[in-house]
């Protein structure tokens, strides 16, 4: 996948757009190009069902006139002068925003590390199809697998070009390769579905297609003939790493400065207080070499640093962009992300740090409980922390996975759940949100 984007040309065009905005009456401005290239192939039952490819360079211009701000977007080929004049006219007609501004010039990155985010490997449609077909064939070859929901492989790249009126100019690109397969076991009303996947920045780091396929097939066969567990309180629920990443994601959402400013986070009053069980930490690091969510600078031109967001259970930081930090009376920590014409804070390579025991030891220590492999529904209220999700997985008896379970609901409150987490040691840091197997005590299970 060769990089066909001329970053120098885009930087020049963004710089010219800034100049025209200033001449049109803007006091400050930044211009962004969000870049994307992707190709994918999907197959089902041994036949290619579809191939897709896309390319985009989406420009956006943000201008400031006093405390008034406006943003406009355009595709390549737009008229620079018209866009600049339109943005300034919109800003002059906009209400004042006391918090919006460019980042402090003293905080702007002057240089940044090479994080090795781009792999130029060319992967054609034939190679993508070959991988997808191999995954599906391997999955269908597992005894008990009856049908396929399809398999797919993809290759792409994305990146950011940013120029500001107060001296920042930079760009970076990141590649992404992916493989996934979903299959069905059983028949009639007793069918079960499961999947496996992999996603990496470097093509050579991807798991073998046959390995992914076999894993998907073995997962779904284990789910056959599930039972419904009895309703019970004070159940210890063990989240496998896939589901545990969702718990880590809830932590990230609750400590996002934008949610705190809007008063939509149940942790909004917890800065400096204990929010996780003693001994637990959550880190966020944008500068991991070949990290899934790494970036040499954020959407405002600031290079972030590794932060221990929660240390020994105590909340240390919010995720902050400049405007959110201004609203909270703080300073940005380089977590600004461009989304369309806006900038909002978000995590980078976030990890709920692991414990010292293996997942097998953790399950043995539970004795009796519920091991979750899939969650259903969106029953999480980030304002109150109320948590209620449909779930499937396996019943734990005598410290071992005993039989598959489906059609149950697990419920609690994230405030309580966070204080009862016990992590295993099996973290996989290739994901932008990473977590090991987690055991959470004291949950309610609604079953038969």
N, C-alpha and C positions, 0 to 999 in steps of 0.2 A: 504494500500500500504506500506508494510514494506520495510525499507531500506536494500537492499540486497548487497549494496556496502561496502566493507571493506576499509574505508578511511585510516586506519593505514597502510594497505598493499600497497595501492597506493602511500601514502606519502613515504614509504620506497623505493619503486621502483623508484619513481621520484628522490629521494635523491641519490640513487645509480647511476642513469643516469647522474646526475650532476657531481658526483665524477669522473665517467669515462670520461666525456667531458673535465674536467680540466686536467686529466692525459693525454688526447689525444692532449692537446695543447691549449685549450680554456682559455682565461684570465678571463672570466666571463660567466655565463650561467643561464638560468632558464628552468624549466620543468613544463609542465601543463598537467593535465588530465581534459578534459571536459566530464562530465558524463551525461548520459541520460537514462531514462526508461520511456516507455509510452505504454498505451493501449487505444484503442478506438473502438467504435461500431457505425455503421451508419445504419439507417433504412429509408425505404420509403414505404408509403402506407401500414403500418401495418406489414411489413416484414423486417427482418434483412437482409441488403444487404452486409454487410462486417464487419469483425472484424480484427483488426490489433494490433500487439504488437512489440515493438522494444527495444533493449538494446544496449548501446554503451559506451565504455570508449576510447576516442580518445586522444592519447598521442601526445605532440609536444615538441620539444627541440629547444631552441634558444641559440646560442653560439656567443661569441664576441672574435675576435682576433684583437687587436688594435681597429681601427675604422671600421673594417670589421665585418659584421654580416650575419648569415645564420640561417634558420629555417627548420626543417624537421618534418614530422608527421609520425605516425605509429599506427597500431591497437594493441590490447593486444597480447602478445606472441612474440613480436619482440625481436631480439637479442640486448641487451643493448650496447655491445661493438661496434657492427657494426654501430648502429645508431649514437653513439657518434663520432666515427671516420669519418663517412660520413658527419656529420654536420660540424666538424672542417675543413675537406678538402674543403667543399663548401665555408665556410667562408674565408679561405685563398685565394680562387680563386675569391671572390666577390669584387666589387668596394667598396671603402670606403664610409661610411655613416656618415657624421659629426654630426648627431643628435641622432642616435640610441644609447641607453644605458639602463642598468638596473636603477631602481629607486634609488634615494639617500638613502643610508642605514639609515640615520638619520630620514627619513620619514616613514620607514617601521613600520607596526603595530606590537606592542609587545603583545597586547591582543585586543579583540574585543567583542562587546556586543552580547548577544543572541537575535536575532531579530525575533525569533519564525517563521521561514520561512518554517519549515517542519512539515507536518501533516502525521502521519503514517497510517491513515485510509485505510483499505483494501477495494477496490471497484472492485468486480469481473465483468466479462463480462456480466453476467446475470443482475446485478444491472445497469450497463451502458445501456444495451438494454432496460430495464424497464423504465429508465428515458427518453431515446430517444423516445420510443413509446408513453409515456405519454405526452410529449411535442407535438408530431405530432397530437395525438388524440385531445388534447385541441385546437390546432390551427385549425384543420379541423372542429371542432365543432362550430366555430364562423360563424354565418350566412353570406353568401357571399363568403366564402373561397371555392374554387373549386378543388384545387389540391395541392400536396405537392412536393417540391423540395428535401425533405429529412430532417432528423434530426440526430443529433449525440451527443454522450457523451464521455468524455475522462478523463483519470487520468494519471498522470505522475510525474516524478521528474527529476531534473537536478541539477548540481552543479559543483564546481570547486575545484581542488586540485592544489596547487601551491607551488613549492620549488625553491628557488634561491640560487646561490652560495655565496651570501653575507648575508645569515642568516635568510631568511624568510622561514617558513614552516606552511602551514595552509590549511584548507578545509572547505567547507560548502555545504549544500544541501537545495533545495527549492522544495516544492511540487506544483502541479498545477492541478486543476480540472476544467472541462469545459462542458457547455451544449449549444447547438444551434439548431435552427429550421428555415427553410425557406419555405414559402407557397405562393400560387398563387390564386388570385381572378380574376373574370371576365372570358371572353371567347374570342376566336379568336384573332383579332387584338387589342382588348381592355383589354387584360390581364395585370395585375400588379403583381409585386413580392415584398415581403418584408420579414424581418427576425427579430429575436431577439436572444439574447445570454447572457451568463454569464460566467465569469471566475474568480476563486478565488484560493488562496493558501490553504485554509482550506475547506474541503468538507462540513462541517456543515454550512458554510457561503453562499453556493450556493442558488440562488433563486429556489423556488419550480418549478419542470418541468411544471406543469399545468399553473402556472403564466406566465412562459416564452412563452408557446404555445399560450395562450390567447392574450398576448401582440403582438406577431407576427401576429396573425389573425386580430386583431383590427387595427393594423398599415396598413396592406395591403388593407383592406376593405375601409379605409378612402381615399385611393389613387385612387379609381375607378372613371371613367369618368373625367379625368383631362382635363383642358383647356390649351391653350397656351397664356401666358401673352404677352401684347404688348411690343415692344421694347421701352426702355426708358433709360435715363441717370439720374444720381444722385438718384438711388434707394437705400433705406436702406434694406440691406439683413440681415436676422436673421438666424444664424446657430444654429441648435439644438445641444445638447451636443455631439452627435456622430460626427457631422461634425466639431464642434468647436475644438474637440481634434486634428483634422487635422491642424487647424490654429495654435494651440499650437505646433504641431509637426514641422510646418514650422519655427516657432520662434527657436525651438531647433536646427534645421538644420542650420539656418543662424548664430547661435552663437557657432557652433562647431569649435573648434580650427583647426581641420584638414582642413575644408573648408576655413578658414581664411588663413592658411598657403599656400594653393593651389590657393588662390585668386579666389575662386569659390563661395563666399558668397557676397550678395549685402550689407551686414552690415560690411564688412571687415575693413572699415575705421571709424567705429562708436563707438569704445570703449570710455566710459566716456561721450557719447552724448545721446541725447534723441532719442529713437527708438520706444517707445510706447507712447500712449496717457498719459498725466500727470495723476497720480493716480493709474496707473496699475503696477503690479509687477509680476514677474515670479520667482518661487522658485524651487530648486532642492535639494532633501534630500534622500541620500542613506540609512539612518538609521531609517526609519519608521518601527516600529514594525508591522509585518505582511504586509508590503508594497509590492505591486505587483512587483516592480523592485528594492527592497532593496537588499543590499549586505554588509556583515560586513567588507569586504576589496575589493579593485578592482583587476583587472587582473595583477597588478604589486605588490600587497601586501600592498597597502596604504589604510588606512581607510579614506574615504572622510567625509566631514561634510556638514551640511545644508548650502546652499548658496542662497542668493538672487541674482539671475543672472541679473535681471532687477528690479530696485527699483524706484518707482515713475516715471516710463517711461525711466529711464537712465540705459544704459548698464554698468554692473559692471564686468562681468566675461565672459571668453570663457570656454567651456568644454575642459579640457586638460588632456592628458596622458603625460608621460615623454618625449617621442621623439617629440611630437607636441609642448610641452612647450619649449624644447630646441631650436626648430626651430624658435619660436616666442620670444625667450629671456625671458621666464617666468618660473614659477615653476608649476609642475603638481598640480591639485586640486583633485586627486584621482578619476578621471573619465575614467581611462583606461579600455578597454574591450578587452578580447581575442577573436579574430575572425580567426579561423584556426591557422596559424602560426604568425599572426601579432597582434599588439596592437594598438587600435585607440580609441579616446575619444568618449563618448556618455553620454547622460543624464541618470538619475536614475528615481526617482519618481518626475517627473516634473509637475508643476501646474501653469497654468495661473490663478492667484488668483481671487476669485469672487468679485462681487460688492455687493451693499446693497439692490437691488430691486429684486423681484421675476420675473421669466420669464414671467408670465402673465402681470405684470406691465410694463415690458420692451416692450412686444408686443403692449400693449395699447399705450405706449408712441410713438411708431413708426407711428401709424395711418394707413398709406398705405405703403406696402412694400412686400417683398418676404421672406417666411420662408423656409429654405432649410433643407430637410431631407435626401437627397442623392446627392452625387457628382459623376460625370462620367468623365473618362479620366485623363490624367496626365499633364495637361497644366500649369505647374508651373515651371518657369525658376529661379533657385536659384542664378544664376549669376547676372541677371538683376532685379529680383523680379516680372517680368511680370506674371500675374495670369489670366487664362481663363479656366473655367471648365464647362462642361455640368451639369445641375442640375434639380432636381425635388423637389417638396414640396407643399407649400400652399400659395395662395395669401392672403395678410393681407389687410383687409378693415375695416375702422372704429375701428381699434385696436383689431380686432379678426381674427382668421383664417377663411377665407370665402369659398374657394373652392380649390381643388387640381390642381396643375400646373405641366406640364411636357414639355420636349423638348425645354428648354431654356438654354442659356449660360450666365453665370455671369463673369464679367471681371473687372480687375483693376490692380494695382501694389501693392505688399505687403508692400512697403515702405509707401504708402498712407493708405492702409488698417490698418496697425498697429497703425497709428496715429488717427484712427477713431473708435476704438473698444470701445463699452460699454458693460461690462459684467453684467450678472444677478447673482443671489446668489446660483444657484442650482448645485454646483460642486459635482462630485462623485469621491472621491479620491482613489477608489479601482483600478483605471487604472494607468499604468505606466506613461501615459501622460493624464493629467486631465484638463478639462476646463468646465466652466459653459456655458449656452446659451449666445451667443455673437451677438450683433447688430453691423453692420459695415455700416456706411453711405457712400454715394457717389459712389456706384458701378454702372457699366453699365450692363443692362439686354438686351440680344438679344432674342426676341421671334418672334411673327408673324409680 
